[in-house]
Amino acid sequence: MANVIKLCRGLDISLKGKAAEEMFSVKAPDTFALIPDDFPGVTPKVVVKEQEHVLAGSPLFVDKNHPEVKFVSPVSGVVTGVLRGERRKVMAVTVQADGKQEFVEFGKKDVSSLSAEELKAGLCEAGLFSFIKQRPYDVIADPETTPRAIFISGFDSKPLAPDFEYVLKGEEANFQTGLDVLSKLGKTYLGISKKQKSPALTQAKNVTITTFDGPHPAGNVGIQIHHVAPINKGEIVWTVAAADVILIGRLFNLGHADFTRVVALTGSEVNKPAYCKLIAGAAVANVLAGNVATDKPLRYISGNVLTGKLIELNGYLGAFDNQLTVIPEGNDTHEFLGFIMPRFNQFSVNHSYFSWLFDAFKKREYTIDARIKGGKRNMIMSNEYDRVLPMDILPEYLIKAIITQDIDRMEQLGIYEVAPEDFALCEFVDSSKQELQKIVRAGLDNLRAEMS
């Protein structure tokens, strides 16, 4: 019987537009993009030229600091552009798919017969090591380090998140192979939800299983690390998303890197929220065309509403994302009396509206737009963050230490344990309207620069 950890602090945000457990077909996108900013901590060095033909699995760029870590094309086709920004920063490498999907063949391998170093080298060569992150700093893992442990969250508790048990159907063998690979690289922990029943999760082999019960952010891997084996200064742990464990397993079972994902199209402005199959980095225009509302300005998000990335209608699916969300922008809304108007149909954390009275009888789904509804103001020490962050740290004091760049204080307050996503819910409830995820990301980057 797996150990059960009950979490009381947190907040489930009930939104309209959860994906139904059914698949819809999508016309294969023509264009794909690999975006270096999707991989925190990486300094990209482009290794292809425009108009060069590549196969699925061919490297597009490498990490300057660790050239053995390759970032590969998800499809076969022609490199159409290396987009650069200020100071020649690489913004994206785009590939026009040829429709053939020819792979670089690495060969099927028996995981049990390979050493940890051989497995690591295979992951680096095929571009799969880039899906392993490390803490502290929440950056792409350093292949030269040995982690104290590897953590995987087998469920996502964020708003409208895809159901991993549905995603897992038909991929159970690849998932277990991925776990086998990771277990040879370090002691591996798998966190699952109390609601999950799939044997591929509850009876997974070569991992230590821990069951979590509670509201979001129970599914965040950082929260699970904190409650299972907290990170101390000088320790390194790796984290891998459950969907990416499937990609790792495919590499060794199929002999090539297949980046096909099951993606949930969600949000209140989606006509028929459901699942589809997309390759990582795909242009999303074909998915959204004819499937979203047209009577209002919309916000398109690669990922979820709390931690996802704003994209355009002709944007691309993020490398780590298995969810697309569409919500109202809200900039066309003009409300009489603003926020002081009594309401019965809007969500409020602090019971400012009467909607919570109806929630007591039946769980209501809300339509929430992208408006901030207020301006930035001084931080008020009101324990708002503590109510939704189930970690034994002082989040408000940590944020202030990051803002003032007090490294000693940041270390004492637990910055080595956190990632930006752990503060997403705090940012949602924050009455001072601070961009907490951006603050935490800047703090981690500054600390990493100081310590390197």
C-alpha positions, 0 to 999 in steps of 0.5 A, spaced: 500 500 500 502 506 497 504 511 503 498 517 503 499 524 504 493 528 505 494 536 503 489 541 506 492 547 503 491 549 496 485 551 491 482 548 486 479 553 480 473 550 477 473 552 470 469 551 464 471 547 458 474 541 461 476 536 455 472 530 454 475 523 454 474 523 446 479 524 440 478 529 435 482 529 428 487 534 426 490 536 419 497 535 420 501 542 421 506 544 416 510 548 421 514 546 427 518 550 432 523 549 437 524 554 442 530 555 446 526 559 452 522 553 453 528 550 456 530 554 462 538 554 463 540 553 456 545 557 452 543 555 445 548 554 439 545 552 433 548 547 429 544 547 422 543 552 417 537 554 413 534 550 407 538 544 410 534 537 410 533 534 417 530 528 420 526 527 426 531 526 431 536 530 428 540 536 432 537 543 431 541 546 437 546 544 443 547 547 449 553 551 449 555 549 456 554 542 455 554 540 447 553 533 449 545 535 450 542 536 444 535 539 442 532 535 436 527 536 430 521 533 432 519 532 424 523 531 418 523 536 413 527 543 411 529 548 416 526 554 414 529 559 419 533 561 425 529 567 428 534 571 432 532 577 437 536 582 441 543 581 441 542 575 436 539 571 441 536 565 438 528 565 439 526 559 435 528 554 429 523 553 425 522 546 420 517 545 414 515 538 415 515 534 409 510 529 411 514 523 410 516 523 418 523 519 417 527 518 423 534 518 425 534 511 428 538 509 434 536 502 435 532 498 440 535 497 446 534 493 452 534 497 458 536 492 463 543 491 459 545 498 459 549 502 464 547 508 467 552 512 463 550 508 457 542 510 458 544 517 459 548 518 453 543 515 449 538 520 452 543 526 450 544 523 443 536 523 441 534 529 445 530 526 450 535 528 456 533 535 455 526 533 458 529 532 465 530 538 469 533 539 476 532 542 482 535 547 485 534 552 480 529 549 475 533 548 469 535 543 464 539 538 468 546 537 468 548 530 465 555 531 469 551 530 475 548 525 479 542 526 482 540 524 489 533 522 487 528 523 481 521 525 482 515 524 477 508 527 478 503 522 475 497 527 475 496 534 474 492 538 479 492 545 475 485 548 472 483 543 466 489 539 466 489 533 462 487 526 465 494 522 465 490 516 466 487 517 459 493 520 456 496 513 458 492 508 455 496 504 450 502 507 452 503 503 459 509 499 456 513 505 454 511 508 461 514 503 464 520 502 460 521 510 461 521 508 469 526 503 468 531 508 465 530 513 470 530 508 476 537 506 473 539 513 473 537 515 480 532 513 486 526 514 483 519 517 486 512 516 483 507 521 486 500 519 484 493 521 486 488 518 490 483 518 485 487 514 480 486 507 479 490 505 473 495 499 474 500 502 470 501 507 476 499 504 482 503 498 480 509 501 477 515 497 478 522 500 480 519 506 483 517 508 490 510 510 490 507 515 494 499 517 494 497 524 494 490 527 496 488 534 496 487 540 492 492 544 487 498 544 487 498 537 490 500 535 483 506 539 483 512 535 483 515 541 487 510 540 493 511 532 492 518 533 493 517 537 499 513 532 503 517 526 501 524 528 501 526 535 501 532 538 498 537 541 502 543 546 500 548 542 496 543 536 493 541 535 486 534 532 484 531 531 477 524 531 475 521 529 469 513 530 467 509 523 467 508 525 459 515 525 458 517 519 461 512 516 455 517 519 450 523 516 454 520 509 454 518 510 446 526 511 445 528 505 447 522 501 445 522 503 438 529 505 437 527 512 435 525 519 438 517 520 437 515 526 440 507 525 439 503 527 445 496 527 447 494 534 447 488 537 451 484 542 448 481 546 453 477 552 456 471 556 456 471 559 449 473 552 445 466 549 442 468 542 443 473 541 448 477 534 447 483 531 446 488 530 439 495 528 438 500 533 436 507 533 435 511 537 440 513 544 437 507 544 432 503 550 429 496 550 433 492 554 427 489 547 425 487 545 432 484 552 433 481 553 426 473 553 427 473 550 434 473 556 438 469 562 439 469 568 434 465 573 437 470 576 442 477 577 443 481 571 445 487 569 449 491 563 447 495 559 452 500 553 450 499 550 457 494 551 463 491 558 465 496 558 471 503 557 468 502 556 461 505 561 455 501 566 451 501 564 444 498 567 438 493 564 433 499 562 429 503 560 435 506 553 437 505 548 442 511 548 447 516 543 448 513 541 455 506 542 454 500 537 453 495 542 453 492 548 449 487 553 453 483 558 450 479 563 455 476 570 454 481 576 453 476 581 457 479 587 454 472 588 451 468 588 458 466 594 461 462 593 468 458 597 471 461 599 478 467 594 477 468 589 482 464 592 488 458 590 484 454 584 487 455 578 483 452 571 483 456 568 477 463 570 478 469 566 482 472 569 488 477 566 493 475 571 499 467 570 498 467 577 495 461 575 491 455 570 493 457 565 488 460 561 494 453 560 497 451 556 490 458 552 490 456 549 497 450 545 494 453 544 487 460 545 484 460 550 479 464 551 473 466 559 472 468 563 466 474 567 468 478 572 463 485 574 463 484 581 466 488 582 472 482 587 475 487 591 479 494 594 479 500 593 482 500 595 490 505 594 496 505 587 498 501 586 504 503 581 509 496 577 510 498 570 509 494 569 503 500 565 500 500 560 506 493 558 505 494 556 498 502 553 498 502 547 502 510 547 504 513 549 510 516 555 508 515 563 509 513 565 502 511 572 503 518 573 506 522 569 501 519 573 495 521 579 499 528 576 500 528 575 492 526 582 490 532 585 495 537 580 492 538 578 499 542 571 497 543 569 505 536 570 506 533 567 500 537 560 502 534 560 509 527 561 507 528 555 502 529 558 495 532 551 493 526 547 494 521 552 489 520 553 482 516 558 479 510 554 478 509 553 485 508 560 486 502 560 480 497 559 485 500 565 490 500 569 484 492 568 482 490 570 489 495 575 490 491 582 492 497 586 491 498 583 483 505 581 483 508 577 478 510 572 483 513 567 478 517 572 474 520 574 481 522 567 483 524 565 476 529 571 476 531 570 483 533 563 481 537 565 475 541 570 479 542 565 485 545 560 480 549 565 477 552 567 483 553 560 485 556 558 479 
